[in-house]
Amino acid sequence: QVQLVESGGGLVQAGGSLSLSCAASGSISSINAMGWYRQPPGKQRELVARITSGGVANYADSVKGRFTISRDNAKNTVYLAMNSLKPDDSGDYYCYVTLLSTNGWTDRWGQGTQVTVSS
């Protein structure tokens, strides 16, 4: 059984900062990519950032220079530090992990955490 648990998120004023974390646990043999998606109200889910097992990070253009993704391989955890937040950053944030378990390589998703940026 593999579980992803997200934490962080909440309400912040524009220009503020928030941090998210997502920890994977269970019968995990290996983890490849980890990342974050978000779904603004009434819109489709979009990629925010991802990081490879080697630590190479990619970001959506809208968050470059403001968000930083990182990971702790020893803890099977991915983080997202969000600075200079804008109201357009509001939405439900979901982590994902590409991992190897008894079911082979699969993508697993966190339960989602809400981020609200007030103007």
Secondary structure, 3 states (H helix, E strand, C coil): CEEEEEEECEEEECCCCEEEEEEEEECEEEEEEEEEEEECCCCCCEEEEEECCCCCEEECHHHCCCEEEEEEHHHCEEEEEECCCCHHHCEEEEEEEEEEECCEEEEEECCCEEEEEEC
